[in-house]
Amino acid sequence: MPQSMILNNTTPKAIFLIGAAGSGKSTVGKFLASKFHYCYLDKDIVANRFTGELLMAKGYEATARDQCDYYKEAVMGLEYDTLLHLAGENLQLGNSVILDAPFLSYFTNPNYIMESINKFNWGSIQPYILDVFVEPDVLKQRIITRNNPRDTWKLQNWSTFISSIQQKKCLWQNVNYIRFNNSDSQIDETLLLSHFS
């Protein structure tokens, strides 16, 4: 086992909170953060302001994401690096963090966790994936209800969107993987907390 994976009770956790838009991962992440007093870092909150300005400066809508090559090639990497850098600052202080972001574009890299640990000098951590999912019909209703302009493409291309989610599997190694069904109207708090107590 690599040195960075040797754990004890005081080793901070880095919880990668993944799942489709509308799955309720932010609600789940905030619940965990409030219960355990972990640092909660949402990529949208961290990056949306500067991302919107960068996109508009290039003539795109501030909400352009899914079908915007400029976002994918020039902006997205900056968002994730900023998120991981902020996480590192907290982890180095011994604070556990919850990272709320899709991470879909990085799923195919099995060494993503170890590369992030080394790149951002995280030291010894307990890495987790908390994969929050809901059934497709529930997901669609939640996306409609939240009425976010960034979801327009998803709803107009629903079959393609759902297929892309189902096909993308997270291949990260050296991580504790937890899959959490969040289809009910209320979070199963007991089950969720049992994974991290």
MIKESE-799158 format. One record per atom (N, C-alpha, C): x, y, z; residue in one letter; atom name. Coordinates in pm, whole numbers, padded with zeros to 5 digits. Layout:
# residues N
+--------+--------+--------+--------+-------+
:   east :  north :     up : residu : atome :
+--------+--------+--------+--------+-------+
:      X :      Y :      Z :      A :    CA :
...
+--------+--------+--------+--------+-------+
# end
This chain:
# residues 197
+--------+--------+--------+--------+-------+
:   east :  north :     up : residu : atome :
+--------+--------+--------+--------+-------+
:  00085 : -00119 :  00000 :      M :     N :
:  00000 :  00000 :  00000 :      M :    CA :
:  00089 :  00125 :  00000 :      M :     C :
:  00063 :  00225 : -00089 :      P :     N :
:  00144 :  00346 : -00092 :      P :    CA :
:  00139 :  00417 :  00043 :      P :     C :
:  00247 :  00493 :  00072 :      Q :     N :
:  00254 :  00563 :  00199 :      Q :    CA :
:  00132 :  00652 :  00221 :      Q :     C :
:  00084 :  00719 :  00115 :      S :     N :
: -00028 :  00811 :  00130 :      S :    CA :
: -00159 :  00741 :  00161 :      S :     C :
: -00161 :  00607 :  00151 :      M :     N :
: -00284 :  00533 :  00177 :      M :    CA :
: -00282 :  00467 :  00315 :      M :     C :
: -00173 :  00484 :  00394 :      I :     N :
: -00169 :  00429 :  00529 :      I :    CA :
: -00251 :  00519 :  00620 :      I :     C :
: -00354 :  00464 :  00683 :      L :     N :
: -00455 :  00544 :  00750 :      L :    CA :
: -00455 :  00523 :  00900 :      L :     C :
: -00510 :  00620 :  00971 :      N :     N :
: -00543 :  00604 :  01112 :      N :    CA :
: -00669 :  00686 :  01139 :      N :     C :
: -00714 :  00687 :  01263 :      N :     N :
: -00841 :  00752 :  01295 :      N :    CA :
: -00839 :  00903 :  01274 :      N :     C :
: -00720 :  00963 :  01271 :      T :     N :
: -00713 :  01107 :  01254 :      T :    CA :
: -00684 :  01148 :  01110 :      T :     C :
: -00669 :  01052 :  01021 :      T :     N :
: -00642 :  01082 :  00881 :      T :    CA :
: -00764 :  01147 :  00817 :      T :     C :
: -00749 :  01266 :  00758 :      P :     N :
: -00865 :  01333 :  00699 :      P :    CA :
: -00918 :  01259 :  00577 :      P :     C :
: -01048 :  01272 :  00556 :      K :     N :
: -01114 :  01210 :  00442 :      K :    CA :
: -01128 :  01310 :  00328 :      K :     C :
: -01111 :  01260 :  00206 :      A :     N :
: -01145 :  01336 :  00086 :      A :    CA :
: -01257 :  01258 :  00018 :      A :     C :
: -01377 :  01311 :  00024 :      I :     N :
: -01495 :  01242 : -00031 :      I :    CA :
: -01530 :  01305 : -00165 :      I :     C :
: -01510 :  01229 : -00271 :      F :     N :
: -01546 :  01274 : -00406 :      F :    CA :
: -01693 :  01243 : -00429 :      F :     C :
: -01774 :  01345 : -00428 :      L :     N :
: -01918 :  01330 : -00438 :      L :    CA :
: -01956 :  01340 : -00586 :      L :     C :
: -01991 :  01226 : -00646 :      I :     N :
: -02020 :  01225 : -00789 :      I :    CA :
: -02165 :  01185 : -00813 :      I :     C :
: -02213 :  01216 : -00933 :      G :     N :
: -02350 :  01184 : -00969 :      G :    CA :
: -02403 :  01284 : -01069 :      G :     C :
: -02510 :  01249 : -01134 :      A :     N :
: -02568 :  01334 : -01238 :      A :    CA :
: -02629 :  01459 : -01177 :      A :     C :
: -02636 :  01564 : -01259 :      A :     N :
: -02709 :  01684 : -01219 :      A :    CA :
: -02852 :  01645 : -01186 :      A :     C :
: -02901 :  01686 : -01071 :      G :     N :
: -03037 :  01652 : -01030 :      G :    CA :
: -03047 :  01529 : -00943 :      G :     C :
: -02934 :  01462 : -00917 :      S :     N :
: -02936 :  01340 : -00835 :      S :    CA :
: -02949 :  01372 : -00686 :      S :     C :
: -02930 :  01498 : -00652 :      G :     N :
: -02937 :  01536 : -00511 :      G :    CA :
: -02804 :  01525 : -00440 :      G :     C :
: -02694 :  01519 : -00516 :      K :     N :
: -02564 :  01502 : -00452 :      K :    CA :
: -02527 :  01622 : -00365 :      K :     C :
: -02569 :  01741 : -00404 :      S :     N :
: -02539 :  01858 : -00321 :      S :    CA :
: -02611 :  01850 : -00187 :      S :     C :
: -02735 :  01806 : -00189 :      T :     N :
: -02810 :  01790 : -00064 :      T :    CA :
: -02744 :  01685 :  00024 :      T :     C :
: -02703 :  01574 : -00037 :      V :     N :
: -02633 :  01468 :  00036 :      V :    CA :
: -02502 :  01520 :  00093 :      V :     C :
: -02425 :  01592 :  00012 :      G :     N :
: -02297 :  01644 :  00056 :      G :    CA :
: -02309 :  01743 :  00170 :      G :     C :
: -02407 :  01831 :  00160 :      K :     N :
: -02426 :  01931 :  00267 :      K :    CA :
: -02473 :  01863 :  00396 :      K :     C :
: -02555 :  01759 :  00381 :      F :     N :
: -02599 :  01686 :  00500 :      F :    CA :
: -02479 :  01624 :  00572 :      F :     C :
: -02393 :  01556 :  00496 :      L :     N :
: -02274 :  01495 :  00556 :      L :    CA :
: -02183 :  01600 :  00619 :      L :     C :
: -02163 :  01710 :  00548 :      A :     N :
: -02076 :  01816 :  00599 :      A :    CA :
: -02128 :  01872 :  00731 :      A :     C :
: -02259 :  01888 :  00741 :      S :     N :
: -02317 :  01943 :  00864 :      S :    CA :
: -02308 :  01844 :  00979 :      S :     C :
: -02322 :  01715 :  00949 :      K :     N :
: -02317 :  01614 :  01055 :      K :    CA :
: -02177 :  01593 :  01109 :      K :     C :
: -02078 :  01595 :  01019 :      F :     N :
: -01940 :  01565 :  01060 :      F :    CA :
: -01850 :  01687 :  01066 :      F :     C :
: -01904 :  01805 :  01030 :      H :     N :
: -01826 :  01929 :  01028 :      H :    CA :
: -01709 :  01921 :  00930 :      H :     C :
: -01736 :  01861 :  00813 :      Y :     N :
: -01637 :  01856 :  00707 :      Y :    CA :
: -01646 :  01983 :  00623 :      Y :     C :
: -01538 :  02015 :  00555 :      C :     N :
: -01537 :  02126 :  00461 :      C :    CA :
: -01612 :  02083 :  00334 :      C :     C :
: -01708 :  02164 :  00291 :      Y :     N :
: -01788 :  02133 :  00172 :      Y :    CA :
: -01747 :  02226 :  00058 :      Y :     C :
: -01697 :  02168 : -00052 :      L :     N :
: -01652 :  02245 : -00167 :      L :    CA :
: -01732 :  02205 : -00291 :      L :     C :
: -01816 :  02293 : -00336 :      D :     N :
: -01899 :  02272 : -00455 :      D :    CA :
: -01832 :  02341 : -00573 :      D :     C :
: -01800 :  02266 : -00678 :      K :     N :
: -01730 :  02324 : -00793 :      K :    CA :
: -01808 :  02442 : -00853 :      K :     C :
: -01939 :  02432 : -00855 :      D :     N :
: -02017 :  02541 : -00911 :      D :    CA :
: -01998 :  02670 : -00831 :      D :     C :
: -01999 :  02659 : -00699 :      I :     N :
: -01980 :  02776 : -00615 :      I :    CA :
: -01837 :  02828 : -00628 :      I :     C :
: -01742 :  02736 : -00631 :      V :     N :
: -01601 :  02773 : -00642 :      V :    CA :
: -01572 :  02845 : -00773 :      V :     C :
: -01633 :  02797 : -00884 :      A :     N :
: -01586 :  02839 : -01016 :      A :    CA :
: -01686 :  02913 : -01104 :      A :     C :
: -01816 :  02907 : -01075 :      N :     N :
: -01914 :  02958 : -01171 :      N :    CA :
: -01897 :  03105 : -01208 :      N :     C :
: -01858 :  03187 : -01112 :      R :     N :
: -01845 :  03329 : -01143 :      R :    CA :
: -01736 :  03355 : -01246 :      R :     C :
: -01617 :  03297 : -01224 :      F :     N :
: -01511 :  03324 : -01322 :      F :    CA :
: -01535 :  03247 : -01450 :      F :     C :
: -01598 :  03129 : -01442 :      T :     N :
: -01627 :  03052 : -01563 :      T :    CA :
: -01724 :  03129 : -01653 :      T :     C :
: -01829 :  03185 : -01593 :      G :     N :
: -01925 :  03264 : -01671 :      G :    CA :
: -01858 :  03381 : -01741 :      G :     C :
: -01770 :  03450 : -01670 :      E :     N :
: -01700 :  03565 : -01730 :      E :    CA :
: -01608 :  03521 : -01843 :      E :     C :
: -01537 :  03411 : -01824 :      L :     N :
: -01448 :  03360 : -01929 :      L :    CA :
: -01527 :  03322 : -02055 :      L :     C :
: -01640 :  03255 : -02035 :      L :     N :
: -01721 :  03214 : -02149 :      L :    CA :
: -01778 :  03335 : -02224 :      L :     C :
: -01830 :  03432 : -02149 :      M :     N :
: -01888 :  03551 : -02214 :      M :    CA :
: -01781 :  03631 : -02286 :      M :     C :
: -01658 :  03634 : -02232 :      A :     N :
: -01549 :  03707 : -02298 :      A :    CA :
: -01515 :  03647 : -02434 :      A :     C :
: -01549 :  03519 : -02452 :      K :     N :
: -01524 :  03451 : -02580 :      K :    CA :
: -01649 :  03445 : -02667 :      K :     C :
: -01756 :  03510 : -02622 :      G :     N :
: -01877 :  03517 : -02703 :      G :    CA :
: -01978 :  03405 : -02679 :      G :     C :
: -01959 :  03328 : -02573 :      Y :     N :
: -02051 :  03220 : -02541 :      Y :    CA :
: -02147 :  03263 : -02430 :      Y :     C :
: -02256 :  03188 : -02417 :      E :     N :
: -02346 :  03209 : -02304 :      E :    CA :
: -02272 :  03173 : -02174 :      E :     C :
: -02303 :  03243 : -02067 :      A :     N :
: -02237 :  03218 : -01938 :      A :    CA :
: -02264 :  03077 : -01887 :      A :     C :
: -02376 :  03017 : -01932 :      T :     N :
: -02413 :  02883 : -01885 :      T :    CA :
: -02369 :  02772 : -01979 :      T :     C :
: -02297 :  02806 : -02086 :      A :     N :
: -02254 :  02705 : -02184 :      A :    CA :
: -02161 :  02603 : -02118 :      A :     C :
: -02192 :  02475 : -02137 :      R :     N :
: -02108 :  02369 : -02081 :      R :    CA :
: -02107 :  02247 : -02173 :      R :     C :
: -02222 :  02177 : -02180 :      D :     N :
: -02228 :  02045 : -02240 :      D :    CA :
: -02177 :  02038 : -02384 :      D :     C :
: -02209 :  02136 : -02465 :      Q :     N :
: -02170 :  02132 : -02605 :      Q :    CA :
: -02075 :  02245 : -02644 :      Q :     C :
: -01998 :  02294 : -02546 :      C :     N :
: -01906 :  02406 : -02571 :      C :    CA :
: -01762 :  02356 : -02566 :      C :     C :
: -01698 :  02350 : -02683 :      D :     N :
: -01560 :  02301 : -02689 :      D :    CA :
: -01464 :  02390 : -02612 :      D :     C :
: -01487 :  02522 : -02617 :      Y :     N :
: -01398 :  02614 : -02545 :      Y :    CA :
: -01402 :  02584 : -02396 :      Y :     C :
: -01520 :  02561 : -02342 :      Y :     N :
: -01531 :  02527 : -02200 :      Y :    CA :
: -01452 :  02400 : -02169 :      Y :     C :
: -01474 :  02296 : -02250 :      K :     N :
: -01410 :  02167 : -02223 :      K :    CA :
: -01258 :  02173 : -02237 :      K :     C :
: -01210 :  02251 : -02334 :      E :     N :
: -01067 :  02252 : -02364 :      E :    CA :
: -00988 :  02354 : -02281 :      E :     C :
: -01050 :  02467 : -02246 :      A :     N :
: -00974 :  02575 : -02184 :      A :    CA :
: -01017 :  02611 : -02042 :      A :     C :
: -01140 :  02577 : -02005 :      V :     N :
: -01192 :  02626 : -01877 :      V :    CA :
: -01211 :  02514 : -01774 :      V :     C :
: -01262 :  02401 : -01818 :      M :     N :
: -01297 :  02294 : -01724 :      M :    CA :
: -01178 :  02250 : -01639 :      M :     C :
: -01062 :  02234 : -01699 :      G :     N :
: -00945 :  02193 : -01624 :      G :    CA :
: -00908 :  02292 : -01515 :      G :     C :
: -00925 :  02422 : -01543 :      L :     N :
: -00898 :  02525 : -01443 :      L :    CA :
: -00995 :  02513 : -01326 :      L :     C :
: -01121 :  02483 : -01356 :      E :     N :
: -01220 :  02466 : -01250 :      E :    CA :
: -01179 :  02355 : -01155 :      E :     C :
: -01146 :  02239 : -01212 :      Y :     N :
: -01112 :  02124 : -01128 :      Y :    CA :
: -00981 :  02144 : -01054 :      Y :     C :
: -00883 :  02205 : -01118 :      D :     N :
: -00757 :  02231 : -01048 :      D :    CA :
: -00779 :  02325 : -00930 :      D :     C :
: -00863 :  02425 : -00949 :      T :     N :
: -00893 :  02519 : -00840 :      T :    CA :
: -00962 :  02447 : -00725 :      T :     C :
: -01058 :  02361 : -00759 :      L :     N :
: -01130 :  02284 : -00656 :      L :    CA :
: -01034 :  02194 : -00578 :      L :     C :
: -00948 :  02123 : -00648 :      L :     N :
: -00854 :  02031 : -00583 :      L :    CA :
: -00748 :  02104 : -00502 :      L :     C :
: -00709 :  02221 : -00549 :      H :     N :
: -00613 :  02302 : -00474 :      H :    CA :
: -00673 :  02348 : -00342 :      H :     C :
: -00796 :  02396 : -00346 :      L :     N :
: -00866 :  02436 : -00223 :      L :    CA :
: -00881 :  02318 : -00128 :      L :     C :
: -00913 :  02203 : -00184 :      A :     N :
: -00924 :  02082 : -00101 :      A :    CA :
: -00792 :  02053 : -00031 :      A :     C :
: -00682 :  02066 : -00105 :      G :     N :
: -00551 :  02039 : -00048 :      G :    CA :
: -00517 :  02131 :  00067 :      G :     C :
: -00554 :  02256 :  00056 :      E :     N :
: -00527 :  02350 :  00165 :      E :    CA :
: -00596 :  02306 :  00294 :      E :     C :
: -00717 :  02252 :  00281 :      N :     N :
: -00790 :  02202 :  00398 :      N :    CA :
: -00735 :  02070 :  00449 :      N :     C :
: -00706 :  01979 :  00357 :      L :     N :
: -00655 :  01847 :  00397 :      L :    CA :
: -00521 :  01859 :  00469 :      L :     C :
: -00437 :  01950 :  00425 :      Q :     N :
: -00309 :  01970 :  00491 :      Q :    CA :
: -00325 :  02020 :  00634 :      Q :     C :
: -00439 :  02083 :  00663 :      L :     N :
: -00469 :  02129 :  00798 :      L :    CA :
: -00539 :  02022 :  00881 :      L :     C :
: -00561 :  01905 :  00819 :      G :     N :
: -00627 :  01797 :  00890 :      G :    CA :
: -00779 :  01800 :  00880 :      G :     C :
: -00832 :  01885 :  00792 :      N :     N :
: -00978 :  01897 :  00775 :      N :    CA :
: -01027 :  01805 :  00664 :      N :     C :
: -01123 :  01721 :  00692 :      S :     N :
: -01184 :  01638 :  00588 :      S :    CA :
: -01264 :  01727 :  00493 :      S :     C :
: -01269 :  01686 :  00366 :      V :     N :
: -01338 :  01767 :  00266 :      V :    CA :
: -01435 :  01681 :  00185 :      V :     C :
: -01542 :  01746 :  00141 :      I :     N :
: -01637 :  01686 :  00047 :      I :    CA :
: -01628 :  01765 : -00081 :      I :     C :
: -01595 :  01697 : -00191 :      L :     N :
: -01578 :  01761 : -00321 :      L :    CA :
: -01699 :  01731 : -00408 :      L :     C :
: -01781 :  01832 : -00433 :      D :     N :
: -01906 :  01817 : -00506 :      D :    CA :
: -01886 :  01862 : -00650 :      D :     C :
: -01870 :  01764 : -00740 :      A :     N :
: -01850 :  01793 : -00882 :      A :    CA :
: -01876 :  01664 : -00960 :      A :     C :
: -01913 :  01675 : -01088 :      P :     N :
: -01941 :  01552 : -01164 :      P :    CA :
: -01819 :  01462 : -01186 :      P :     C :
: -01704 :  01521 : -01217 :      F :     N :
: -01579 :  01447 : -01241 :      F :    CA :
: -01589 :  01350 : -01359 :      F :     C :
: -01695 :  01354 : -01438 :      L :     N :
: -01718 :  01255 : -01543 :      L :    CA :
: -01601 :  01245 : -01642 :      L :     C :
: -01543 :  01357 : -01676 :      S :     N :
: -01436 :  01356 : -01777 :      S :    CA :
: -01308 :  01290 : -01727 :      S :     C :
: -01301 :  01263 : -01596 :      Y :     N :
: -01180 :  01206 : -01537 :      Y :    CA :
: -01199 :  01061 : -01495 :      Y :     C :
: -01317 :  01006 : -01519 :      F :     N :
: -01348 :  00869 : -01473 :      F :    CA :
: -01256 :  00764 : -01533 :      F :     C :
: -01210 :  00785 : -01655 :      T :     N :
: -01135 :  00679 : -01724 :      T :    CA :
: -00989 :  00670 : -01681 :      T :     C :
: -00944 :  00764 : -01601 :      N :     N :
: -00806 :  00762 : -01553 :      N :    CA :
: -00798 :  00689 : -01419 :      N :     C :
: -00751 :  00564 : -01416 :      P :     N :
: -00751 :  00488 : -01291 :      P :    CA :
: -00661 :  00548 : -01184 :      P :     C :
: -00564 :  00632 : -01224 :      N :     N :
: -00469 :  00691 : -01130 :      N :    CA :
: -00507 :  00831 : -01086 :      N :     C :
: -00631 :  00872 : -01112 :      Y :     N :
: -00671 :  01010 : -01085 :      Y :    CA :
: -00653 :  01049 : -00938 :      Y :     C :
: -00688 :  00959 : -00847 :      I :     N :
: -00677 :  00990 : -00704 :      I :    CA :
: -00531 :  01011 : -00665 :      I :     C :
: -00446 :  00917 : -00702 :      M :     N :
: -00305 :  00927 : -00664 :      M :    CA :
: -00239 :  01047 : -00731 :      M :     C :
: -00277 :  01076 : -00854 :      E :     N :
: -00221 :  01193 : -00922 :      E :    CA :
: -00263 :  01323 : -00853 :      E :     C :
: -00388 :  01328 : -00807 :      S :     N :
: -00437 :  01446 : -00736 :      S :    CA :
: -00366 :  01463 : -00603 :      S :     C :
: -00347 :  01352 : -00531 :      I :     N :
: -00276 :  01356 : -00403 :      I :    CA :
: -00136 :  01412 : -00422 :      I :     C :
: -00067 :  01368 : -00525 :      N :     N :
:  00070 :  01412 : -00550 :      N :    CA :
:  00076 :  01554 : -00604 :      N :     C :
: -00012 :  01586 : -00698 :      K :     N :
: -00009 :  01718 : -00763 :      K :    CA :
: -00039 :  01830 : -00664 :      K :     C :
: -00133 :  01805 : -00573 :      F :     N :
: -00177 :  01911 : -00482 :      F :    CA :
: -00128 :  01889 : -00339 :      F :     C :
: -00033 :  01797 : -00324 :      N :     N :
:  00035 :  01778 : -00196 :      N :    CA :
: -00063 :  01754 : -00081 :      N :     C :
: -00153 :  01658 : -00100 :      W :     N :
: -00255 :  01631 :  00001 :      W :    CA :
: -00201 :  01553 :  00120 :      W :     C :
: -00093 :  01482 :  00104 :      G :     N :
: -00041 :  01401 :  00213 :      G :    CA :
: -00126 :  01277 :  00234 :      G :     C :
: -00129 :  01228 :  00359 :      S :     N :
: -00204 :  01106 :  00392 :      S :    CA :
: -00352 :  01138 :  00407 :      S :     C :
: -00435 :  01075 :  00326 :      I :     N :
: -00580 :  01098 :  00332 :      I :    CA :
: -00652 :  00964 :  00319 :      I :     C :
: -00780 :  00966 :  00353 :      Q :     N :
: -00869 :  00853 :  00324 :      Q :    CA :
: -00957 :  00895 :  00206 :      Q :     C :
: -00932 :  00845 :  00086 :      P :     N :
: -01012 :  00885 : -00031 :      P :    CA :
: -01138 :  00798 : -00046 :      P :     C :
: -01249 :  00864 : -00070 :      Y :     N :
: -01377 :  00797 : -00093 :      Y :    CA :
: -01440 :  00849 : -00221 :      Y :     C :
: -01512 :  00761 : -00288 :      I :     N :
: -01609 :  00803 : -00390 :      I :    CA :
: -01747 :  00778 : -00331 :      I :     C :
: -01828 :  00883 : -00326 :      L :     N :
: -01968 :  00867 : -00289 :      L :    CA :
: -02050 :  00894 : -00415 :      L :     C :
: -02094 :  00786 : -00478 :      D :     N :
: -02166 :  00791 : -00606 :      D :    CA :
: -02315 :  00799 : -00576 :      D :     C :
: -02371 :  00918 : -00592 :      V :     N :
: -02514 :  00941 : -00565 :      V :    CA :
: -02591 :  00924 : -00695 :      V :     C :
: -02691 :  00835 : -00693 :      F :     N :
: -02769 :  00814 : -00815 :      F :    CA :
: -02917 :  00806 : -00782 :      F :     C :
: -02998 :  00829 : -00885 :      V :     N :
: -03143 :  00813 : -00874 :      V :    CA :
: -03192 :  00745 : -01002 :      V :     C :
: -03312 :  00691 : -00996 :      E :     N :
: -03370 :  00627 : -01113 :      E :    CA :
: -03397 :  00734 : -01221 :      E :     C :
: -03384 :  00700 : -01351 :      P :     N :
: -03396 :  00799 : -01458 :      P :    CA :
: -03524 :  00882 : -01455 :      P :     C :
: -03640 :  00821 : -01425 :      D :     N :
: -03764 :  00898 : -01424 :      D :    CA :
: -03764 :  01000 : -01310 :      D :     C :
: -03707 :  00963 : -01196 :      V :     N :
: -03695 :  01055 : -01084 :      V :    CA :
: -03599 :  01168 : -01120 :      V :     C :
: -03489 :  01132 : -01184 :      L :     N :
: -03390 :  01232 : -01224 :      L :    CA :
: -03451 :  01336 : -01317 :      L :     C :
: -03527 :  01291 : -01415 :      K :     N :
: -03586 :  01384 : -01511 :      K :    CA :
: -03681 :  01481 : -01441 :      K :     C :
: -03763 :  01431 : -01351 :      Q :     N :
: -03858 :  01518 : -01281 :      Q :    CA :
: -03784 :  01620 : -01194 :      Q :     C :
: -03677 :  01578 : -01130 :      R :     N :
: -03600 :  01671 : -01047 :      R :    CA :
: -03535 :  01780 : -01131 :      R :     C :
: -03484 :  01743 : -01248 :      I :     N :
: -03421 :  01842 : -01335 :      I :    CA :
: -03525 :  01942 : -01386 :      I :     C :
: -03642 :  01892 : -01422 :      I :     N :
: -03749 :  01982 : -01466 :      I :    CA :
: -03788 :  02077 : -01353 :      I :     C :
: -03801 :  02023 : -01232 :      T :     N :
: -03845 :  02103 : -01118 :      T :    CA :
: -03744 :  02211 : -01081 :      T :     C :
: -03615 :  02180 : -01090 :      R :     N :
: -03517 :  02280 : -01049 :      R :    CA :
: -03501 :  02393 : -01150 :      R :     C :
: -03541 :  02371 : -01277 :      N :     N :
: -03551 :  02477 : -01377 :      N :    CA :
: -03422 :  02558 : -01392 :      N :     C :
: -03311 :  02487 : -01412 :      N :     N :
: -03182 :  02551 : -01428 :      N :    CA :
: -03150 :  02566 : -01577 :      N :     C :
: -03117 :  02687 : -01625 :      P :     N :
: -03087 :  02706 : -01767 :      P :    CA :
: -02978 :  02612 : -01820 :      P :     C :
: -02886 :  02571 : -01733 :      R :     N :
: -02779 :  02481 : -01776 :      R :    CA :
: -02830 :  02341 : -01809 :      R :     C :
: -02955 :  02311 : -01774 :      D :     N :
: -03011 :  02178 : -01800 :      D :    CA :
: -03088 :  02170 : -01932 :      D :     C :
: -03095 :  02280 : -02005 :      T :     N :
: -03175 :  02281 : -02129 :      T :    CA :
: -03131 :  02171 : -02226 :      T :     C :
: -03000 :  02162 : -02248 :      W :     N :
: -02950 :  02061 : -02342 :      W :    CA :
: -02984 :  01921 : -02292 :      W :     C :
: -02971 :  01896 : -02163 :      K :     N :
: -02999 :  01764 : -02107 :      K :    CA :
: -03143 :  01722 : -02136 :      K :     C :
: -03237 :  01813 : -02113 :      L :     N :
: -03378 :  01780 : -02133 :      L :    CA :
: -03412 :  01764 : -02281 :      L :     C :
: -03348 :  01843 : -02366 :      Q :     N :
: -03375 :  01835 : -02510 :      Q :    CA :
: -03312 :  01710 : -02573 :      Q :     C :
: -03211 :  01655 : -02506 :      N :     N :
: -03141 :  01536 : -02557 :      N :    CA :
: -03138 :  01429 : -02448 :      N :     C :
: -03256 :  01400 : -02393 :      W :     N :
: -03264 :  01317 : -02273 :      W :    CA :
: -03204 :  01178 : -02291 :      W :     C :
: -03236 :  01111 : -02400 :      S :     N :
: -03185 :  00975 : -02423 :      S :    CA :
: -03034 :  00974 : -02431 :      S :     C :
: -02977 :  01073 : -02500 :      T :     N :
: -02832 :  01082 : -02512 :      T :    CA :
: -02770 :  01110 : -02376 :      T :     C :
: -02832 :  01199 : -02300 :      F :     N :
: -02781 :  01235 : -02167 :      F :    CA :
: -02780 :  01115 : -02073 :      F :     C :
: -02892 :  01043 : -02066 :      I :     N :
: -02903 :  00927 : -01978 :      I :    CA :
: -02805 :  00818 : -02021 :      I :     C :
: -02794 :  00797 : -02151 :      S :     N :
: -02703 :  00695 : -02202 :      S :    CA :
: -02559 :  00727 : -02164 :      S :     C :
: -02521 :  00854 : -02173 :      S :     N :
: -02383 :  00894 : -02140 :      S :    CA :
: -02353 :  00872 : -01993 :      S :     C :
: -02451 :  00896 : -01908 :      I :     N :
: -02434 :  00874 : -01764 :      I :    CA :
: -02415 :  00726 : -01735 :      I :     C :
: -02499 :  00645 : -01796 :      Q :     N :
: -02496 :  00501 : -01769 :      Q :    CA :
: -02370 :  00434 : -01823 :      Q :     C :
: -02313 :  00491 : -01928 :      Q :     N :
: -02195 :  00431 : -01989 :      Q :    CA :
: -02065 :  00468 : -01918 :      Q :     C :
: -02064 :  00581 : -01850 :      K :     N :
: -01941 :  00628 : -01787 :      K :    CA :
: -01925 :  00567 : -01649 :      K :     C :
: -01826 :  00481 : -01636 :      K :     N :
: -01796 :  00415 : -01510 :      K :    CA :
: -01668 :  00475 : -01451 :      K :     C :
: -01668 :  00496 : -01322 :      C :     N :
: -01551 :  00551 : -01255 :      C :    CA :
: -01449 :  00439 : -01231 :      C :     C :
: -01332 :  00453 : -01290 :      L :     N :
: -01228 :  00350 : -01285 :      L :    CA :
: -01117 :  00382 : -01186 :      L :     C :
: -01138 :  00479 : -01099 :      W :     N :
: -01033 :  00519 : -01005 :      W :    CA :
: -00993 :  00405 : -00914 :      W :     C :
: -00863 :  00394 : -00890 :      Q :     N :
: -00809 :  00292 : -00800 :      Q :    CA :
: -00766 :  00356 : -00668 :      Q :     C :
: -00742 :  00270 : -00568 :      N :     N :
: -00698 :  00315 : -00435 :      N :    CA :
: -00798 :  00409 : -00370 :      N :     C :
: -00926 :  00372 : -00375 :      V :     N :
: -01032 :  00456 : -00321 :      V :    CA :
: -01143 :  00367 : -00265 :      V :     C :
: -01206 :  00412 : -00158 :      N :     N :
: -01323 :  00344 : -00103 :      N :    CA :
: -01446 :  00388 : -00181 :      N :     C :
: -01514 :  00293 : -00245 :      Y :     N :
: -01627 :  00326 : -00334 :      Y :    CA :
: -01760 :  00295 : -00265 :      Y :     C :
: -01848 :  00396 : -00259 :      I :     N :
: -01981 :  00381 : -00201 :      I :    CA :
: -02084 :  00429 : -00302 :      I :     C :
: -02180 :  00343 : -00331 :      R :     N :
: -02289 :  00380 : -00424 :      R :    CA :
: -02416 :  00401 : -00340 :      R :     C :
: -02476 :  00519 : -00352 :      F :     N :
: -02588 :  00556 : -00266 :      F :    CA :
: -02710 :  00593 : -00349 :      F :     C :
: -02818 :  00515 : -00333 :      N :     N :
: -02942 :  00541 : -00406 :      N :    CA :
: -03020 :  00651 : -00335 :      N :     C :
: -03038 :  00764 : -00404 :      N :     N :
: -03104 :  00880 : -00346 :      N :    CA :
: -03239 :  00906 : -00413 :      N :     C :
: -03306 :  00799 : -00458 :      S :     N :
: -03432 :  00814 : -00532 :      S :    CA :
: -03550 :  00852 : -00443 :      S :     C :
: -03543 :  00821 : -00314 :      D :     N :
: -03653 :  00854 : -00225 :      D :    CA :
: -03662 :  01005 : -00204 :      D :     C :
: -03776 :  01050 : -00159 :      S :     N :
: -03796 :  01194 : -00139 :      S :    CA :
: -03713 :  01247 : -00023 :      S :     C :
: -03675 :  01158 :  00070 :      Q :     N :
: -03592 :  01196 :  00183 :      Q :    CA :
: -03465 :  01112 :  00184 :      Q :     C :
: -03354 :  01171 :  00225 :      I :     N :
: -03228 :  01098 :  00236 :      I :    CA :
: -03240 :  00990 :  00342 :      I :     C :
: -03190 :  00871 :  00311 :      D :     N :
: -03181 :  00765 :  00411 :      D :    CA :
: -03060 :  00797 :  00499 :      D :     C :
: -03083 :  00878 :  00601 :      E :     N :
: -02974 :  00931 :  00682 :      E :    CA :
: -02896 :  00821 :  00754 :      E :     C :
: -02967 :  00725 :  00808 :      T :     N :
: -02900 :  00618 :  00883 :      T :    CA :
: -02803 :  00542 :  00795 :      T :     C :
: -02849 :  00504 :  00677 :      L :     N :
: -02764 :  00431 :  00583 :      L :    CA :
: -02645 :  00515 :  00540 :      L :     C :
: -02669 :  00640 :  00506 :      L :     N :
: -02563 :  00727 :  00459 :      L :    CA :
: -02456 :  00746 :  00566 :      L :     C :
: -02498 :  00778 :  00688 :      L :     N :
: -02403 :  00803 :  00795 :      L :    CA :
: -02323 :  00679 :  00833 :      L :     C :
: -02383 :  00562 :  00813 :      S :     N :
: -02315 :  00438 :  00851 :      S :    CA :
: -02187 :  00415 :  00770 :      S :     C :
: -02181 :  00474 :  00651 :      H :     N :
: -02062 :  00456 :  00567 :      H :    CA :
: -01943 :  00536 :  00616 :      H :     C :
: -01965 :  00637 :  00699 :      F :     N :
: -01858 :  00727 :  00739 :      F :    CA :
: -01839 :  00739 :  00889 :      F :     C :
: -01920 :  00670 :  00967 :      S :     N :
: -01910 :  00680 :  01113 :      S :    CA :
: -01788 :  00603 :  01164 :      S :     C :
+--------+--------+--------+--------+-------+
# end
